[in-house]
Amino acid sequence: MFDNLSERLERSFKILKGEGKITEINVAETLKDVRKALLDADVNYKVAKNFTDTVKEKALGQNVLTAVKPSQLMVKIVHDELTQLMGGETAEININARPAVILMSGLQGSGKTTFSGKLARMLKTKKNRKPLLVACDVYRPAAIEQLRVLAEQIEVPMYCELDSKNPVEIAQHAIQEAKSKGYDLVIVDTAGRLAVDEQMMNEIAAIKEAINPNEILFVVDSMTGQDAVNTAKEFNERLDFNGVVLTKLDGDTRGGAALSIRSVVNKPIKFVGTGEKLEAIDQFHPARMADRILGMGDIVSLVERAQEQYDEEEAKRLQKKIAKNQFDFNDFLSQIAQIKKMGNLKDLASMIPGVGKAIKDIEIDDNAFKSIEAIIYSMTPAERSNPEILNGSRRTRIAKGSGTTIQEVNRLLKQFDQTRKMMKMVTGSKMGKMMPKMKR
């Protein structure tokens, strides 16, 4: 995400390194490079020009403190302006009504249906809402089937009328269903087209008029760059939507949509999709995204994702086992499962300050744990609970059963033993004693 832009901006700031002060000449040279980096990232030309003009004005108006280097000051100004460019404050979704009705809009292939499922799951788990997913794409049976599968996976009901070709009536009936059965959140997935056309616009405008949604979200594929911004503008003119959802931010996106869309349509980005998994959805935080664009990581989001998987009772149980040096391979498997639920491994690693750049060209497969899991699953229950009994013949059997080598098995056992010792040391320290209190 934003790897190329981050690298280009870093190179731009190097122009100011070694400079004793900010001058009109070195600022102009730096910002010329910044503007080119933004344009290469597919940022709207007018947005890029206004951005660099504002940064220049603020940079030349600053008195640089002796403790602050010109390049450091420029990074801060660019960070603050990137944050403002993307909306400044985090925008909340309006779901105060009961039932709250959310209308999804966007082109075919933008990720509307998948995002509907992700949003339903998020609001169900984080806000304790009872969602009803509604299939209003009457033209594509595959879209209805996709929503049904998603609904089953997240254990949420879905409403559809297979014999109806009237999406307005389906949406109205779904809201009546929600009221009668006590669902307090209705997410309406609508039909998309390969391009903006009058029929689609008239249809979704009619649905909006009929159900008066509390929130209209425009879902857009961030990999389409400036096309995404132009489409957002057309949809906004007809629907006056409340917020934008950027999908596929985990792909090879240049970031132009994220940096341009707020300025062009004056509507906040509310959510981003960061992968295919149903957990891969984040609320959009402009300041945190600016951190990531400038290579500063996003440790707050990383901690939040970890806390979503955090089970206080499980943590207390594990702490007792670690203190008694009883942490075993069953516990290890449980920890791997929690990490995998947090999302794409490379995306997680890039949230740690300084790591994103280091792993830019390294492929971190989501199957990175596959061989470890295969080795552990090839152990007997007794071996998982008592790693000490793993002698040579047992290790040979495990290697054959897991399709790995004896060297890989030995390496895992050595790493596991080192991890065990380190965890016992941490648990016995003051830091370990403080860990259960950190959630409070």
DOLO-288399 format. One record per residue (C-alpha): residue in one letter; y, z, x. Coordinates in nm, 3 decimals, decimal comma, always signed. Each point is the difference from the previous one (the first is absolute). Example, Ala and Ser with C-alpha at 12.3 -4.5 7.8 and 13.67 -1.06 7.14 Angstrom:
DOLO-288399
SITE bavo      py      pz      px
SITE    a  -0,450  +0,780  +1,230
SITE    s  +0,344  -0,066  +0,137
//
This chain:
DOLO-288399
SITE bavo      py      pz      px
SITE    m  +0,000  +0,000  +0,000
SITE    f  +0,335  -0,114  +0,152
SITE    d  -0,158  -0,017  +0,348
SITE    n  +0,191  -0,312  +0,109
SITE    l  +0,331  +0,124  -0,139
SITE    s  -0,045  +0,338  +0,170
SITE    e  -0,066  -0,170  +0,334
SITE    r  +0,300  -0,231  -0,035
SITE    l  +0,236  +0,285  -0,091
SITE    e  -0,121  +0,203  +0,297
SITE    r  +0,079  -0,294  +0,229
SITE    s  +0,346  -0,028  -0,158
SITE    f  +0,084  +0,364  +0,073
SITE    k  -0,095  -0,050  +0,367
SITE    i  +0,318  -0,205  +0,039
SITE    l  +0,195  +0,327  -0,030
SITE    k  -0,223  +0,196  +0,239
SITE    g  +0,182  +0,096  +0,318
SITE    e  +0,339  -0,064  -0,164
SITE    g  +0,244  +0,289  +0,040
SITE    k  +0,180  -0,068  -0,324
SITE    i  +0,002  -0,215  -0,311
SITE    t  +0,232  -0,301  +0,021
SITE    e  +0,066  -0,291  -0,231
SITE    i  -0,175  -0,232  +0,246
SITE    n  -0,329  +0,190  +0,042
SITE    v  -0,013  +0,089  -0,371
SITE    a  +0,050  -0,366  -0,096
SITE    e  -0,280  -0,103  +0,237
SITE    t  -0,237  +0,267  -0,136
SITE    l  +0,073  -0,077  -0,364
SITE    k  -0,036  -0,374  +0,051
SITE    d  -0,356  +0,075  +0,111
SITE    v  -0,052  +0,244  -0,290
SITE    r  +0,118  -0,261  -0,253
SITE    k  -0,236  -0,259  +0,148
SITE    a  -0,287  +0,251  -0,020
SITE    l  +0,078  +0,064  -0,369
SITE    l  +0,018  -0,370  -0,081
SITE    d  -0,331  -0,061  +0,179
SITE    a  -0,145  +0,278  -0,219
SITE    d  +0,106  -0,212  -0,300
SITE    v  +0,290  +0,223  -0,103
SITE    n  +0,257  -0,172  -0,223
SITE    y  +0,279  -0,150  +0,220
SITE    k  +0,283  +0,161  -0,194
SITE    v  -0,176  +0,339  +0,008
SITE    a  -0,059  -0,029  +0,377
SITE    k  +0,364  -0,096  +0,066
SITE    n  +0,144  +0,279  -0,216
SITE    f  -0,237  +0,245  +0,166
SITE    t  +0,102  -0,085  +0,356
SITE    d  +0,371  -0,011  -0,096
SITE    t  -0,027  +0,354  -0,140
SITE    v  -0,188  +0,125  +0,307
SITE    k  +0,260  -0,156  +0,231
SITE    e  +0,287  +0,161  -0,190
SITE    k  -0,165  +0,344  +0,015
SITE    a  -0,103  -0,035  +0,366
SITE    l  +0,350  -0,093  +0,119
SITE    g  +0,150  +0,282  -0,208
SITE    q  -0,212  +0,263  +0,176
SITE    n  +0,101  +0,216  +0,293
SITE    v  -0,319  +0,031  +0,203
SITE    l  -0,069  +0,359  +0,102
SITE    t  -0,091  +0,041  +0,367
SITE    a  -0,342  +0,129  -0,107
SITE    v  -0,071  -0,314  -0,205
SITE    k  -0,070  -0,333  +0,165
SITE    p  +0,140  -0,317  -0,163
SITE    s  -0,352  -0,134  -0,068
SITE    q  -0,097  +0,328  -0,171
SITE    l  +0,311  -0,010  -0,216
SITE    m  -0,071  -0,361  -0,097
SITE    v  -0,356  +0,091  -0,102
SITE    k  +0,136  +0,279  -0,221
SITE    i  +0,260  -0,226  -0,165
SITE    v  -0,259  -0,276  -0,059
SITE    h  -0,245  +0,258  -0,140
SITE    d  +0,260  +0,134  -0,245
SITE    e  +0,101  -0,348  -0,110
SITE    l  -0,362  -0,115  -0,042
SITE    t  -0,054  +0,305  -0,221
SITE    q  +0,303  -0,091  -0,213
SITE    l  -0,105  -0,366  -0,011
SITE    m  -0,334  +0,101  -0,153
SITE    g  +0,158  +0,229  -0,258
SITE    g  +0,099  +0,320  +0,179
SITE    e  -0,171  +0,250  -0,228
SITE    t  -0,361  +0,002  -0,119
SITE    a  -0,012  -0,135  -0,358
SITE    e  -0,222  +0,183  -0,249
SITE    i  -0,198  -0,163  -0,279
SITE    n  +0,107  +0,089  -0,355
SITE    i  -0,302  +0,145  -0,180
SITE    n  +0,170  +0,284  -0,188
SITE    a  -0,093  -0,132  -0,347
SITE    r  -0,341  +0,070  -0,159
SITE    p  -0,147  -0,248  -0,007
SITE    a  +0,199  -0,159  +0,282
SITE    v  -0,034  -0,379  -0,006
SITE    i  +0,005  -0,202  +0,323
SITE    l  +0,019  -0,379  -0,020
SITE    m  -0,126  -0,195  +0,302
SITE    s  +0,153  -0,339  +0,081
SITE    g  -0,039  -0,257  +0,277
SITE    l  -0,161  -0,328  +0,101
SITE    q  -0,373  -0,068  +0,002
SITE    g  -0,154  +0,117  +0,327
SITE    s  +0,272  +0,256  +0,071
SITE    g  -0,243  +0,289  -0,045
SITE    k  +0,116  +0,115  -0,347
SITE    t  -0,344  +0,086  -0,136
SITE    t  -0,117  +0,183  +0,311
SITE    f  +0,328  +0,190  +0,018
SITE    s  -0,033  +0,101  -0,366
SITE    g  -0,330  +0,169  +0,090
SITE    k  +0,147  +0,162  +0,312
SITE    l  +0,299  +0,135  -0,194
SITE    a  -0,222  +0,136  -0,278
SITE    r  -0,212  +0,180  +0,260
SITE    m  +0,305  +0,140  +0,182
SITE    l  +0,167  +0,134  -0,315
SITE    k  -0,329  +0,138  -0,128
SITE    t  -0,072  +0,194  +0,321
SITE    k  +0,352  +0,095  +0,109
SITE    k  +0,179  +0,046  -0,333
SITE    n  -0,300  +0,102  -0,212
SITE    r  +0,070  -0,279  -0,250
SITE    k  -0,253  -0,158  -0,239
SITE    p  +0,046  -0,377  +0,046
SITE    l  -0,108  -0,290  -0,217
SITE    l  -0,019  -0,340  +0,170
SITE    v  +0,083  -0,296  -0,224
SITE    a  -0,121  -0,357  +0,059
SITE    c  +0,263  -0,243  -0,131
SITE    d  -0,097  -0,303  +0,208
SITE    v  -0,157  -0,201  -0,282
SITE    y  -0,032  -0,316  +0,212
SITE    r  -0,230  +0,118  +0,277
SITE    p  -0,324  +0,178  -0,096
SITE    a  -0,041  +0,083  +0,371
SITE    a  +0,318  +0,208  -0,012
SITE    i  -0,135  +0,206  -0,291
SITE    e  -0,332  +0,049  +0,183
SITE    q  +0,184  +0,101  +0,319
SITE    l  +0,200  +0,263  -0,190
SITE    r  -0,318  +0,125  -0,169
SITE    v  -0,172  +0,046  +0,338
SITE    l  +0,303  +0,182  +0,140
SITE    a  +0,017  +0,223  -0,308
SITE    e  -0,367  +0,095  +0,047
SITE    q  +0,053  +0,078  +0,369
SITE    i  +0,286  +0,242  -0,069
SITE    e  -0,157  +0,130  -0,322
SITE    v  +0,288  -0,104  -0,224
SITE    p  -0,036  -0,170  -0,343
SITE    m  +0,104  -0,362  -0,047
SITE    y  +0,127  -0,164  -0,319
SITE    c  -0,057  -0,369  -0,070
SITE    e  -0,051  -0,233  -0,297
SITE    l  -0,226  -0,285  +0,106
SITE    d  +0,042  -0,186  -0,329
SITE    s  +0,383  +0,011  +0,010
SITE    k  +0,230  -0,248  +0,170
SITE    n  +0,318  +0,192  -0,083
SITE    p  +0,105  +0,222  +0,294
SITE    v  +0,290  +0,152  -0,198
SITE    e  -0,233  +0,129  -0,272
SITE    i  -0,253  +0,123  +0,258
SITE    a  +0,270  +0,204  +0,175
SITE    q  +0,121  +0,145  -0,331
SITE    h  -0,354  +0,090  -0,110
SITE    a  -0,069  +0,161  +0,339
SITE    i  +0,298  +0,232  -0,036
SITE    q  -0,121  +0,100  -0,348
SITE    e  -0,344  +0,066  +0,154
SITE    a  +0,158  +0,217  +0,272
SITE    k  +0,190  +0,207  -0,255
SITE    s  -0,303  +0,051  -0,222
SITE    k  -0,231  +0,098  +0,288
SITE    g  +0,239  +0,211  +0,206
SITE    y  +0,058  -0,228  +0,300
SITE    d  +0,340  +0,082  +0,149
SITE    l  +0,039  -0,306  +0,224
SITE    v  -0,042  -0,369  -0,091
SITE    i  -0,005  -0,263  +0,277
SITE    v  +0,026  -0,355  -0,137
SITE    d  -0,134  -0,273  +0,229
SITE    t  +0,149  -0,337  -0,097
SITE    a  -0,085  -0,362  +0,076
SITE    g  +0,138  -0,169  +0,307
SITE    r  +0,050  -0,364  +0,091
SITE    l  -0,012  -0,182  +0,331
SITE    a  +0,374  -0,055  -0,034
SITE    v  +0,281  +0,124  -0,223
SITE    d  -0,005  -0,194  -0,327
SITE    e  +0,178  +0,032  -0,333
SITE    q  -0,314  +0,078  -0,202
SITE    m  -0,089  +0,296  +0,223
SITE    m  +0,355  +0,133  -0,006
SITE    n  +0,023  -0,030  -0,378
SITE    e  -0,335  +0,175  -0,042
SITE    i  +0,074  +0,300  +0,221
SITE    a  +0,351  +0,029  -0,146
SITE    a  -0,161  +0,016  -0,348
SITE    i  -0,240  +0,274  +0,115
SITE    k  +0,295  +0,196  +0,141
SITE    e  +0,189  -0,036  -0,327
SITE    a  -0,301  +0,112  -0,205
SITE    i  -0,108  +0,308  +0,197
SITE    n  +0,329  +0,114  +0,158
SITE    p  -0,159  +0,124  +0,325
SITE    n  +0,133  +0,300  +0,190
SITE    e  -0,051  -0,182  +0,327
SITE    i  -0,032  -0,368  +0,095
SITE    l  -0,140  -0,063  +0,348
SITE    f  +0,017  -0,336  +0,174
SITE    v  -0,300  -0,049  +0,231
SITE    v  +0,045  -0,240  +0,289
SITE    d  -0,210  -0,111  +0,296
SITE    s  +0,206  +0,101  +0,306
SITE    m  -0,167  -0,272  +0,208
SITE    t  +0,190  -0,267  -0,193
SITE    g  +0,328  +0,102  +0,168
SITE    q  +0,314  -0,157  -0,145
SITE    d  -0,196  -0,156  -0,286
SITE    a  -0,071  +0,357  -0,113
SITE    v  +0,373  +0,075  -0,009
SITE    n  +0,081  -0,316  -0,195
SITE    t  -0,275  +0,073  -0,254
SITE    a  +0,124  +0,358  -0,036
SITE    k  +0,346  -0,132  -0,080
SITE    e  -0,131  -0,227  -0,279
SITE    f  -0,214  +0,275  -0,154
SITE    n  +0,285  +0,250  +0,016
SITE    e  +0,236  -0,236  -0,181
SITE    r  -0,244  -0,015  -0,294
SITE    l  -0,155  +0,348  +0,002
SITE    d  +0,254  +0,225  +0,172
SITE    f  -0,293  +0,184  +0,161
SITE    n  +0,027  +0,356  +0,134
SITE    g  -0,169  -0,032  +0,335
SITE    v  -0,195  -0,213  +0,247
SITE    v  -0,355  +0,038  +0,130
SITE    l  -0,075  -0,165  +0,336
SITE    t  -0,368  -0,077  +0,046
SITE    k  -0,193  -0,106  +0,312
SITE    l  +0,230  +0,180  +0,243
SITE    d  -0,308  +0,055  +0,217
SITE    g  -0,028  -0,373  +0,062
SITE    d  +0,176  -0,219  +0,256
SITE    t  +0,328  +0,037  -0,183
SITE    r  +0,334  -0,061  +0,167
SITE    g  +0,173  +0,260  -0,216
SITE    g  +0,276  -0,223  -0,137
SITE    a  -0,071  +0,087  -0,363
SITE    a  +0,019  +0,376  +0,060
SITE    l  +0,333  -0,038  +0,179
SITE    s  +0,162  -0,254  -0,235
SITE    i  -0,118  +0,073  -0,351
SITE    r  +0,213  +0,309  -0,068
SITE    s  +0,322  -0,178  +0,102
SITE    v  -0,075  -0,315  -0,199
SITE    v  -0,112  +0,151  -0,333
SITE    n  +0,156  +0,349  +0,036
SITE    k  -0,324  +0,166  -0,116
SITE    p  -0,194  +0,256  +0,203
SITE    i  -0,338  -0,051  +0,162
SITE    k  -0,211  +0,273  -0,161
SITE    f  -0,351  -0,054  +0,136
SITE    v  -0,182  -0,187  +0,275
SITE    g  -0,362  -0,111  +0,019
SITE    t  -0,145  +0,047  +0,347
SITE    g  -0,359  -0,120  -0,034
SITE    e  -0,282  -0,095  -0,233
SITE    k  -0,130  +0,351  -0,068
SITE    l  +0,110  +0,171  -0,320
SITE    e  +0,152  +0,281  +0,210
SITE    a  +0,217  -0,251  +0,191
SITE    i  +0,322  +0,055  -0,192
SITE    d  +0,311  +0,184  +0,117
SITE    q  +0,328  +0,095  -0,158
SITE    f  +0,271  -0,188  +0,189
SITE    h  +0,223  +0,216  +0,221
SITE    p  +0,283  -0,206  +0,159
SITE    a  +0,066  +0,243  +0,288
SITE    r  -0,369  +0,020  +0,091
SITE    m  -0,032  -0,379  -0,009
SITE    a  +0,304  -0,025  +0,231
SITE    d  -0,179  +0,241  +0,236
SITE    r  -0,304  -0,227  +0,007
SITE    i  +0,203  -0,319  +0,048
SITE    l  +0,167  +0,160  +0,304
SITE    g  -0,334  +0,116  +0,143
SITE    m  +0,059  +0,369  -0,073
SITE    g  -0,318  +0,045  -0,206
SITE    d  -0,019  +0,177  -0,335
SITE    i  -0,154  +0,340  +0,056
SITE    v  +0,116  +0,134  -0,340
SITE    s  -0,200  -0,263  -0,192
SITE    l  -0,299  +0,061  +0,225
SITE    v  +0,008  +0,374  -0,079
SITE    e  +0,040  -0,074  -0,373
SITE    r  -0,303  -0,229  +0,001
SITE    a  -0,203  +0,268  +0,180
SITE    q  +0,108  +0,264  -0,252
SITE    e  -0,114  -0,221  -0,289
SITE    q  -0,352  +0,028  +0,139
SITE    y  +0,042  +0,368  +0,088
SITE    d  -0,228  +0,244  -0,180
SITE    e  +0,106  +0,359  +0,068
SITE    e  -0,339  +0,153  -0,086
SITE    e  -0,180  -0,256  +0,215
SITE    a  +0,242  +0,071  +0,287
SITE    k  -0,069  +0,375  -0,020
SITE    r  -0,376  -0,065  -0,003
SITE    l  +0,029  -0,229  +0,302
SITE    q  +0,218  +0,247  +0,188
SITE    k  -0,266  +0,271  -0,037
SITE    k  -0,272  -0,239  +0,123
SITE    i  +0,212  -0,109  +0,296
SITE    a  +0,074  +0,361  +0,094
SITE    k  -0,376  +0,070  +0,008
SITE    n  -0,066  -0,326  +0,189
SITE    q  -0,198  -0,128  -0,302
SITE    f  +0,193  -0,324  -0,056
SITE    d  -0,274  -0,261  -0,047
SITE    f  -0,046  -0,373  -0,063
SITE    n  +0,019  +0,049  -0,379
SITE    d  +0,350  +0,140  +0,047
SITE    f  +0,079  -0,284  +0,241
SITE    l  -0,099  -0,260  -0,263
SITE    s  +0,219  +0,176  -0,255
SITE    q  +0,300  -0,021  +0,235
SITE    i  -0,062  -0,372  +0,064
SITE    a  -0,007  -0,062  -0,378
SITE    q  +0,339  +0,173  -0,039
SITE    i  +0,156  -0,205  +0,281
SITE    k  -0,130  -0,325  -0,153
SITE    k  +0,155  +0,092  -0,336
SITE    m  +0,342  +0,025  +0,165
SITE    g  +0,020  -0,379  +0,043
SITE    n  -0,005  -0,274  +0,263
SITE    l  -0,073  +0,156  +0,342
SITE    k  +0,246  -0,215  +0,195
SITE    d  +0,272  +0,071  -0,256
SITE    l  -0,069  +0,374  +0,029
SITE    a  +0,012  -0,011  +0,380
SITE    s  +0,331  -0,192  -0,006
SITE    m  +0,159  +0,290  -0,191
SITE    i  -0,026  +0,212  +0,316
SITE    p  +0,322  -0,043  +0,205
SITE    g  -0,057  -0,227  +0,300
SITE    v  -0,353  -0,104  -0,102
SITE    g  +0,096  -0,306  -0,209
SITE    k  +0,120  -0,196  +0,302
SITE    a  -0,296  +0,110  +0,216
SITE    i  -0,258  -0,128  -0,250
SITE    k  +0,190  -0,311  -0,112
SITE    d  -0,254  -0,245  +0,148
SITE    i  -0,305  +0,221  -0,047
SITE    e  -0,227  -0,066  -0,295
SITE    i  -0,099  +0,323  -0,175
SITE    d  -0,265  -0,091  -0,253
SITE    d  -0,041  +0,209  -0,314
SITE    n  -0,369  -0,001  +0,097
SITE    a  +0,080  +0,193  +0,320
SITE    f  -0,207  +0,293  -0,127
SITE    k  -0,295  -0,217  -0,104
SITE    s  -0,218  +0,058  +0,309
SITE    i  +0,078  +0,374  +0,002
SITE    e  -0,100  +0,028  -0,365
SITE    a  -0,316  -0,203  +0,064
SITE    i  -0,102  +0,240  +0,279
SITE    i  +0,064  +0,309  -0,214
SITE    y  -0,179  -0,146  -0,305
SITE    s  -0,303  -0,070  +0,225
SITE    m  -0,031  +0,374  +0,070
SITE    t  -0,219  +0,226  -0,212
SITE    p  +0,173  +0,272  -0,209
SITE    a  -0,121  +0,257  +0,254
SITE    e  +0,149  -0,200  +0,291
SITE    r  +0,337  -0,037  -0,172
SITE    s  +0,015  +0,374  -0,064
SITE    n  -0,128  +0,097  +0,348
SITE    p  +0,116  -0,254  +0,263
SITE    e  -0,146  +0,226  +0,271
SITE    i  -0,355  -0,120  -0,083
SITE    l  +0,080  -0,363  +0,086
SITE    n  -0,226  -0,050  +0,301
SITE    g  -0,084  -0,327  +0,176
SITE    s  -0,266  -0,126  -0,243
SITE    r  +0,215  +0,078  -0,303
SITE    r  +0,294  -0,186  +0,155
SITE    t  -0,219  -0,303  +0,070
SITE    r  -0,118  -0,004  -0,363
SITE    i  +0,361  +0,031  -0,129
SITE    a  +0,115  -0,289  +0,222
SITE    k  -0,276  -0,226  -0,136
SITE    g  +0,065  +0,108  -0,361
SITE    s  +0,376  -0,059  +0,024
SITE    g  -0,017  -0,331  +0,188
SITE    t  +0,193  +0,149  +0,293
SITE    t  -0,087  +0,085  +0,361
SITE    i  -0,108  +0,332  +0,147
SITE    q  +0,326  -0,007  +0,200
SITE    e  +0,206  -0,019  -0,321
SITE    v  -0,196  +0,291  -0,152
SITE    n  +0,049  +0,209  +0,316
SITE    r  +0,372  -0,086  +0,008
SITE    l  +0,045  +0,112  -0,362
SITE    l  -0,187  +0,326  +0,063
SITE    k  +0,212  +0,071  +0,308
SITE    q  +0,324  -0,072  -0,188
SITE    f  -0,119  +0,210  -0,293
SITE    d  -0,075  +0,293  +0,232
SITE    q  +0,345  -0,028  +0,163
SITE    t  +0,165  -0,019  -0,342
SITE    r  -0,190  +0,307  -0,114
SITE    k  +0,117  +0,203  +0,302
SITE    m  +0,362  -0,113  -0,040
SITE    m  +0,002  +0,082  -0,373
SITE    k  -0,139  +0,348  +0,073
SITE    m  +0,277  +0,058  +0,256
SITE    v  +0,271  -0,113  -0,243
SITE    t  -0,142  +0,209  -0,285
SITE    g  -0,003  +0,307  +0,221
SITE    s  +0,364  -0,049  +0,102
SITE    k  +0,309  +0,101  -0,189
SITE    m  +0,041  -0,362  -0,110
SITE    g  -0,343  +0,008  -0,160
SITE    k  +0,084  +0,318  -0,189
SITE    m  +0,317  -0,162  -0,131
SITE    m  -0,168  -0,321  -0,125
SITE    p  -0,101  +0,129  -0,347
SITE    k  +0,360  +0,105  -0,060
SITE    m  +0,144  -0,342  +0,071
SITE    k  -0,080  -0,136  -0,348
SITE    r  +0,189  +0,279  -0,177
//
